[in-house]
Amino acid sequence: MKIIISVFVGGIFGFLIGYVVKCNGGGCPITSDQLVTTLIGAVTGLIIALTGNRG
């Protein structure tokens, strides 16, 4: 359940970053597409969730 929530929250943050920091000219490949930033956020949330239990 923690992993699902982390991926969801990461996707939301990624979407918000893509929405706020837009680059319409295509010069910024990461922020020019909200789908890309959403996926990057979701993967980041997954990585954080998977590595968070160690220690």
TAGIUR-V643167 format. One line per field, one symbol per residue. burial: + if it has 9 or more other ideal C-beta (glycine too) atoms within 8 Angstrom, else -. Layout:
burial: ???
This chain:
burial: --+-+++++++++++-++----+-------++---+++++++++++-++------
